[in-house]
Amino acid sequence: MKQQVIALAQELIRRPSLSPRDEGCQQLIADRLAKLGFNIEWLPFGETLNLWATHGDSSPTIVFAGHTDVVPTGDETQWHYPPFSAEIVGDLLYGRGAADMKGSLAAMIVAAEHYVQQYPDHQGRIAFLITSDEEAAAKDGTVKVVETLMDRGEKVDYCLVGEPSSTAKLGDIVKNGRRGSITGNLYIQGIQGHVAYPHLAENPIHKASAFIHDLVNIEWDQGNEFFPPTSLQIANIHSGTGSNNVIPGELYLQFNLRFNTETTDDKIKQRVEQLLQQHHLKYRIEWWLSGQPFLTAQGKLVDAVVQSLQQVANITPTLETSGGTSDGRFIALMGAEVVELGPLNKTIHRVDECVSCQDLHTLAQVHTKILKRLLGE
Protein backbone atom coordinates (compact mmCIF):
# COMPACT_ATOMS: atom_id res chain seq x y z
CA MET A 1 0.00 0.00 0.00
CA LYS A 2 2.79 2.44 0.87
CA GLN A 3 4.37 2.41 -2.57
CA GLN A 4 0.97 2.86 -4.19
CA VAL A 5 0.22 5.93 -2.07
CA ILE A 6 3.62 7.52 -2.65
CA ALA A 7 3.57 6.85 -6.40
CA LEU A 8 0.12 8.40 -6.80
CA ALA A 9 1.07 11.41 -4.65
CA GLN A 10 4.13 11.96 -6.86
CA GLU A 11 2.05 11.76 -10.04
CA LEU A 12 -0.33 14.39 -8.68
CA ILE A 13 2.41 16.72 -7.40
CA ARG A 14 4.18 16.68 -10.77
CA ARG A 15 1.15 18.32 -12.35
CA PRO A 16 1.41 22.13 -11.78
CA SER A 17 -2.26 22.61 -10.94
CA LEU A 18 -2.24 26.22 -9.81
CA SER A 19 -5.76 27.18 -8.78
CA PRO A 20 -8.18 26.86 -10.54
CA ARG A 21 -6.31 24.73 -13.08
CA ASP A 22 -6.45 20.98 -12.61
CA GLU A 23 -3.80 19.94 -15.17
CA GLY A 24 -5.20 16.42 -15.54
CA CYS A 25 -5.14 15.47 -11.84
CA GLN A 26 -8.83 14.64 -11.72
CA GLN A 27 -8.66 12.62 -14.93
CA LEU A 28 -5.86 10.57 -13.40
CA ILE A 29 -8.02 9.97 -10.32
CA ALA A 30 -11.14 9.25 -12.38
CA ASP A 31 -9.32 6.65 -14.45
CA ARG A 32 -8.25 4.79 -11.32
CA LEU A 33 -11.70 4.93 -9.76
CA ALA A 34 -13.41 3.86 -13.00
CA LYS A 35 -11.35 0.65 -12.99
CA LEU A 36 -12.93 -0.16 -9.62
CA GLY A 37 -16.43 0.32 -10.98
CA PHE A 38 -17.01 3.87 -9.71
CA ASN A 39 -19.58 5.89 -11.61
CA ILE A 40 -17.78 8.99 -12.91
CA GLU A 41 -19.60 12.31 -13.26
CA TRP A 42 -17.99 15.57 -14.34
CA LEU A 43 -19.49 18.77 -12.97
CA PRO A 44 -17.59 21.72 -14.49
CA PHE A 45 -18.55 25.29 -13.57
CA GLY A 46 -16.81 28.26 -15.12
CA GLU A 47 -13.09 27.51 -15.28
CA THR A 48 -13.34 24.91 -12.54
CA LEU A 49 -13.37 21.16 -13.08
CA ASN A 50 -15.16 19.08 -10.46
CA LEU A 51 -15.40 15.32 -10.08
CA TRP A 52 -18.23 13.39 -8.41
CA ALA A 53 -17.54 9.66 -8.34
CA THR A 54 -19.61 7.02 -6.54
CA HIS A 55 -19.45 3.29 -5.80
CA GLY A 56 -22.48 1.50 -4.42
CA ASP A 57 -26.11 2.62 -4.33
CA SER A 58 -27.35 2.14 -0.77
CA SER A 59 -26.98 4.12 2.44
CA PRO A 60 -25.05 5.40 4.27
CA THR A 61 -22.97 7.55 1.93
CA ILE A 62 -19.43 8.44 2.97
CA VAL A 63 -17.70 11.14 0.95
CA PHE A 64 -13.98 11.73 0.61
CA ALA A 65 -13.57 15.41 -0.26
CA GLY A 66 -10.48 17.19 -1.48
CA HIS A 67 -8.93 19.57 -3.96
CA THR A 68 -6.31 19.19 -6.67
CA ASP A 69 -5.46 22.89 -6.98
CA VAL A 70 -2.47 24.39 -5.20
CA VAL A 71 -1.24 27.86 -4.28
CA PRO A 72 1.57 29.52 -6.28
CA THR A 73 5.13 28.42 -5.54
CA GLY A 74 6.61 31.88 -5.08
CA ASP A 75 10.28 32.28 -6.02
CA GLU A 76 11.23 28.78 -7.17
CA THR A 77 14.94 29.54 -6.66
CA GLN A 78 14.23 29.51 -2.93
CA TRP A 79 13.17 25.85 -3.07
CA HIS A 80 15.81 23.23 -2.33
CA TYR A 81 13.98 20.86 -4.66
CA PRO A 82 11.89 21.97 -7.66
CA PRO A 83 8.29 22.41 -6.43
CA PHE A 84 6.78 20.10 -9.05
CA SER A 85 9.50 17.44 -9.12
CA ALA A 86 8.04 15.41 -6.22
CA GLU A 87 11.48 14.41 -4.97
CA ILE A 88 11.85 12.10 -1.99
CA VAL A 89 14.68 12.78 0.44
CA GLY A 90 14.80 10.36 3.32
CA ASP A 91 11.20 9.96 4.45
CA LEU A 92 10.04 13.32 3.09
CA LEU A 93 8.18 13.87 -0.18
CA TYR A 94 8.72 17.45 -1.37
CA GLY A 95 6.54 19.54 -3.66
CA ARG A 96 3.79 22.12 -3.83
CA GLY A 97 0.63 20.37 -2.68
CA ALA A 98 2.46 17.51 -0.96
CA ALA A 99 0.72 18.29 2.33
CA ASP A 100 -2.12 20.49 1.04
CA MET A 101 -3.49 18.25 -0.21
CA LYS A 102 -2.33 15.88 -2.92
CA GLY A 103 -0.71 13.50 -0.47
CA SER A 104 -3.97 13.27 1.43
CA LEU A 105 -5.90 12.68 -1.79
CA ALA A 106 -3.56 9.83 -2.68
CA ALA A 107 -4.10 8.23 0.72
CA MET A 108 -7.90 8.44 0.40
CA ILE A 109 -7.91 7.02 -3.13
CA VAL A 110 -5.62 4.09 -2.32
CA ALA A 111 -7.66 3.34 0.81
CA ALA A 112 -10.85 3.21 -1.29
CA GLU A 113 -9.12 0.97 -3.83
CA HIS A 114 -8.06 -1.51 -1.17
CA TYR A 115 -11.46 -1.51 0.48
CA VAL A 116 -13.47 -1.96 -2.73
CA GLN A 117 -11.13 -4.67 -4.00
CA GLN A 118 -11.61 -6.54 -0.72
CA TYR A 119 -15.35 -5.82 -0.41
CA PRO A 120 -16.73 -5.22 -3.93
CA ASP A 121 -20.31 -5.68 -2.72
CA HIS A 122 -19.96 -3.48 0.35
CA GLN A 123 -22.90 -1.85 2.06
CA GLY A 124 -23.54 1.85 1.57
CA ARG A 125 -21.95 4.15 -0.96
CA ILE A 126 -18.41 5.55 -1.25
CA ALA A 127 -18.10 8.89 -3.02
CA PHE A 128 -15.36 11.30 -4.01
CA LEU A 129 -16.01 15.02 -4.34
CA ILE A 130 -12.92 16.63 -5.81
CA THR A 131 -12.52 20.20 -7.02
CA SER A 132 -9.80 22.48 -8.38
CA ASP A 133 -11.28 25.64 -6.84
CA GLU A 134 -10.45 25.54 -3.14
CA GLU A 135 -7.31 27.65 -2.88
CA ALA A 136 -8.61 30.66 -4.78
CA ALA A 137 -12.15 32.00 -5.23
CA ALA A 138 -13.93 28.83 -4.04
CA LYS A 139 -17.03 29.88 -5.99
CA ASP A 140 -17.25 27.30 -8.78
CA GLY A 141 -16.06 24.24 -6.92
CA THR A 142 -17.48 22.33 -3.98
CA VAL A 143 -20.16 24.95 -3.28
CA LYS A 144 -21.62 24.49 -6.79
CA VAL A 145 -21.35 20.71 -6.65
CA VAL A 146 -23.18 20.68 -3.32
CA GLU A 147 -25.92 22.88 -4.77
CA THR A 148 -26.28 20.44 -7.68
CA LEU A 149 -26.41 17.40 -5.41
CA MET A 150 -28.95 19.01 -3.09
CA ASP A 151 -31.16 20.05 -6.01
CA ARG A 152 -31.44 16.43 -7.09
CA GLY A 153 -31.98 15.09 -3.59
CA GLU A 154 -28.62 13.42 -3.00
CA LYS A 155 -27.92 12.49 0.63
CA VAL A 156 -24.52 12.50 2.29
CA ASP A 157 -24.18 10.99 5.75
CA TYR A 158 -20.47 11.27 6.45
CA CYS A 159 -17.67 13.32 4.94
CA LEU A 160 -13.91 13.14 5.42
CA VAL A 161 -12.07 16.23 4.18
CA GLY A 162 -8.38 15.67 3.53
CA GLU A 163 -7.15 19.02 4.86
CA PRO A 164 -3.83 18.85 6.74
CA SER A 165 -5.18 18.90 10.29
CA SER A 166 -2.24 17.44 12.22
CA THR A 167 0.33 19.60 14.00
CA ALA A 168 3.15 17.65 15.69
CA LYS A 169 2.22 14.06 14.87
CA LEU A 170 -0.14 12.47 12.37
CA GLY A 171 -3.61 12.32 13.87
CA ASP A 172 -2.91 14.45 16.92
CA ILE A 173 -5.55 16.96 15.79
CA VAL A 174 -8.83 16.25 14.03
CA LYS A 175 -11.10 19.11 13.01
CA ASN A 176 -14.72 18.38 13.83
CA GLY A 177 -15.94 21.86 12.97
CA ARG A 178 -14.93 25.28 11.72
CA ARG A 179 -15.80 28.86 12.47
CA GLY A 180 -17.85 30.89 10.03
CA SER A 181 -16.27 33.76 8.10
CA ILE A 182 -17.86 37.05 7.08
CA THR A 183 -16.17 40.10 5.56
CA GLY A 184 -17.45 43.66 5.60
CA ASN A 185 -16.36 46.13 2.91
CA LEU A 186 -17.26 49.50 4.40
CA TYR A 187 -17.17 52.86 2.60
CA ILE A 188 -17.58 55.91 4.86
CA GLN A 189 -18.44 59.10 3.01
CA GLY A 190 -17.00 62.55 3.67
CA ILE A 191 -16.49 65.72 1.63
CA GLN A 192 -13.18 66.22 -0.12
CA GLY A 193 -11.46 69.55 0.29
CA HIS A 194 -8.27 71.48 0.94
CA VAL A 195 -6.54 70.82 4.26
CA ALA A 196 -6.18 74.59 4.76
CA TYR A 197 -9.96 74.99 4.67
CA PRO A 198 -11.30 72.17 6.86
CA HIS A 199 -14.58 74.01 7.47
CA LEU A 200 -15.42 73.47 3.79
CA ALA A 201 -14.76 69.71 3.94
CA GLU A 202 -15.66 66.70 6.03
CA ASN A 203 -12.88 64.26 6.88
CA PRO A 204 -14.22 60.67 6.93
CA ILE A 205 -11.14 59.44 8.80
CA HIS A 206 -11.77 61.82 11.67
CA LYS A 207 -15.47 61.05 11.74
CA ALA A 208 -14.87 57.26 11.70
CA SER A 209 -12.18 57.10 14.38
CA ALA A 210 -14.58 56.66 17.31
CA PHE A 211 -16.58 54.09 15.35
CA ILE A 212 -13.44 52.07 14.60
CA HIS A 213 -12.47 52.12 18.26
CA ASP A 214 -15.90 50.81 19.28
CA LEU A 215 -15.98 48.24 16.48
CA VAL A 216 -12.73 46.51 17.44
CA ASN A 217 -13.72 46.45 21.11
CA ILE A 218 -17.07 44.70 20.71
CA GLU A 219 -17.38 41.49 22.70
CA TRP A 220 -19.47 39.38 20.35
CA ASP A 221 -19.73 36.32 22.58
CA GLN A 222 -17.68 34.22 24.96
CA GLY A 223 -17.42 31.15 22.76
CA ASN A 224 -18.32 27.69 24.03
CA GLU A 225 -16.73 24.32 24.73
CA PHE A 226 -16.08 23.77 21.02
CA PHE A 227 -15.30 27.28 19.73
CA PRO A 228 -13.24 30.27 20.86
CA PRO A 229 -14.98 33.67 21.08
CA THR A 230 -15.90 35.38 17.83
CA SER A 231 -13.09 37.69 16.72
CA LEU A 232 -12.88 40.70 14.41
CA GLN A 233 -9.79 41.94 12.60
CA ILE A 234 -9.37 44.93 10.31
CA ALA A 235 -7.65 43.64 7.19
CA ASN A 236 -7.38 46.73 4.97
CA ILE A 237 -7.87 50.46 5.31
CA HIS A 238 -7.42 53.16 2.67
CA SER A 239 -8.22 56.82 2.18
CA GLY A 240 -6.84 59.90 0.51
CA THR A 241 -5.40 60.82 -2.86
CA GLY A 242 -1.77 60.53 -1.87
CA SER A 243 -1.42 64.28 -1.57
CA ASN A 244 -0.66 65.93 1.77
CA ASN A 245 -2.97 68.86 1.13
CA VAL A 246 -6.21 67.08 0.29
CA ILE A 247 -8.82 66.03 2.82
CA PRO A 248 -10.15 62.67 1.56
CA GLY A 249 -13.73 62.27 0.48
CA GLU A 250 -14.04 58.58 1.39
CA LEU A 251 -12.60 56.04 3.79
CA TYR A 252 -12.50 52.35 2.83
CA LEU A 253 -12.36 49.85 5.67
CA GLN A 254 -12.33 46.07 5.26
CA PHE A 255 -12.79 43.80 8.26
CA ASN A 256 -13.34 40.10 8.79
CA LEU A 257 -15.03 38.16 11.56
CA ARG A 258 -14.46 34.50 12.38
CA PHE A 259 -17.62 33.60 14.25
CA ASN A 260 -18.85 30.60 16.17
CA THR A 261 -22.20 28.94 16.73
CA GLU A 262 -23.06 31.41 19.52
CA THR A 263 -23.80 34.14 16.99
CA THR A 264 -25.06 34.46 13.41
CA ASP A 265 -24.15 36.49 10.37
CA ASP A 266 -27.46 38.37 10.68
CA LYS A 267 -26.64 39.42 14.24
CA ILE A 268 -23.21 40.60 13.13
CA LYS A 269 -24.66 42.69 10.32
CA GLN A 270 -27.29 44.23 12.58
CA ARG A 271 -24.82 45.15 15.30
CA VAL A 272 -22.33 46.75 12.90
CA GLU A 273 -25.01 48.79 11.18
CA GLN A 274 -26.46 49.90 14.52
CA LEU A 275 -23.01 51.10 15.51
CA LEU A 276 -22.61 53.00 12.24
CA GLN A 277 -25.93 54.73 12.81
CA GLN A 278 -25.06 55.54 16.43
CA HIS A 279 -21.99 57.40 15.15
CA HIS A 280 -24.10 59.23 12.53
CA LEU A 281 -21.91 58.12 9.64
CA LYS A 282 -22.81 58.28 5.97
CA TYR A 283 -21.84 54.91 4.61
CA ARG A 284 -22.47 51.96 2.39
CA ILE A 285 -21.42 48.46 3.29
CA GLU A 286 -21.07 45.27 1.28
CA TRP A 287 -21.08 41.93 3.07
CA TRP A 288 -19.45 38.71 1.90
CA LEU A 289 -20.32 35.54 3.80
CA SER A 290 -17.82 32.86 2.81
CA GLY A 291 -19.00 30.20 5.23
CA GLN A 292 -21.26 29.39 8.14
CA PRO A 293 -19.86 27.71 11.26
CA PHE A 294 -20.42 23.99 11.53
CA LEU A 295 -19.85 21.39 14.21
CA THR A 296 -19.90 17.61 14.14
CA ALA A 297 -20.52 16.39 17.67
CA GLN A 298 -19.47 12.97 18.85
CA GLY A 299 -21.25 10.34 16.80
CA LYS A 300 -20.57 7.58 14.30
CA LEU A 301 -18.06 9.50 12.17
CA VAL A 302 -16.09 11.03 15.03
CA ASP A 303 -16.05 7.66 16.83
CA ALA A 304 -14.87 5.86 13.68
CA VAL A 305 -12.07 8.38 13.12
CA VAL A 306 -10.90 8.36 16.74
CA GLN A 307 -10.98 4.57 17.06
CA SER A 308 -9.20 4.06 13.71
CA LEU A 309 -6.42 6.48 14.70
CA GLN A 310 -6.04 4.72 18.04
CA GLN A 311 -5.82 1.33 16.37
CA VAL A 312 -3.54 2.21 13.44
CA ALA A 313 -1.50 5.21 14.62
CA ASN A 314 -1.61 4.54 18.37
CA ILE A 315 -2.81 8.08 19.06
CA THR A 316 -5.96 9.60 20.52
CA PRO A 317 -6.70 12.82 18.63
CA THR A 318 -7.81 16.11 20.08
CA LEU A 319 -10.96 17.50 18.49
CA GLU A 320 -10.59 21.14 17.45
CA THR A 321 -12.42 23.81 15.45
CA SER A 322 -9.52 26.26 15.11
CA GLY A 323 -8.01 27.58 11.91
CA GLY A 324 -9.53 28.98 8.76
CA THR A 325 -12.30 27.66 6.57
CA SER A 326 -12.42 24.58 4.35
CA ASP A 327 -14.80 23.08 1.82
CA GLY A 328 -16.29 21.12 4.69
CA ARG A 329 -18.46 24.17 5.37
CA PHE A 330 -20.36 23.56 2.13
CA ILE A 331 -20.80 19.81 2.59
CA ALA A 332 -22.08 20.35 6.14
CA LEU A 333 -25.06 22.15 4.58
CA MET A 334 -26.23 18.74 3.34
CA GLY A 335 -26.70 17.61 6.92
CA ALA A 336 -23.59 15.46 6.82
CA GLU A 337 -21.27 14.73 9.71
CA VAL A 338 -17.97 16.32 8.62
CA VAL A 339 -14.47 15.73 9.91
CA GLU A 340 -11.12 16.99 8.61
CA LEU A 341 -8.23 14.56 8.84
CA GLY A 342 -4.90 14.91 7.12
CA PRO A 343 -1.11 15.14 7.45
CA LEU A 344 0.98 17.72 9.27
CA ASN A 345 0.26 21.34 8.36
CA LYS A 346 3.69 22.72 9.30
CA THR A 347 4.89 23.34 5.73
CA ILE A 348 1.65 24.08 3.86
CA HIS A 349 1.85 27.09 1.51
CA ARG A 350 5.55 27.43 2.38
CA VAL A 351 8.76 27.01 0.40
CA ASP A 352 9.86 23.35 0.50
CA GLU A 353 6.38 22.07 1.34
CA CYS A 354 6.71 18.41 2.23
CA VAL A 355 4.99 15.43 3.80
CA SER A 356 6.19 12.25 5.47
CA CYS A 357 5.91 9.17 3.25
CA GLN A 358 5.25 7.03 6.31
CA ASP A 359 2.48 9.39 7.39
CA LEU A 360 0.75 9.01 4.02
CA HIS A 361 0.92 5.24 4.33
CA THR A 362 -0.50 5.39 7.87
CA LEU A 363 -3.20 7.79 6.70
CA ALA A 364 -4.28 5.36 3.98
CA GLN A 365 -4.49 2.59 6.57
CA VAL A 366 -6.59 4.82 8.84
CA HIS A 367 -9.00 5.63 6.02
CA THR A 368 -9.37 1.94 5.25
CA LYS A 369 -10.25 1.26 8.89
CA ILE A 370 -12.77 4.11 8.85
CA LEU A 371 -14.48 2.59 5.81
CA LYS A 372 -14.69 -0.76 7.56
CA ARG A 373 -16.18 0.80 10.68
CA LEU A 374 -18.80 2.79 8.78
CA LEU A 375 -19.68 0.39 5.96
CA GLY A 376 -18.75 -2.97 7.43
CA GLU A 377 -16.40 -5.78 6.53
PyMOL commands that set and color helices and strands:
alter all, ss='L'
color gray80, all
select helices_A, chain A and resi 2-13+25-35+76-78+98-118+142-151+198-200+204-216+265-278+300-312+328-334+357-375
alter helices_A, ss='H'
color red, helices_A
select strands_A, chain A and resi 39-42+50-55+61-67+88-89+92-94+125-131+158-161+173-175+177-178+180-189+193-194+231-239+246-247+250-259+283-291+294-295+318-320+337-340+354-356
alter strands_A, ss='S'
color yellow, strands_A
deselect
rebuild
show_as cartoon
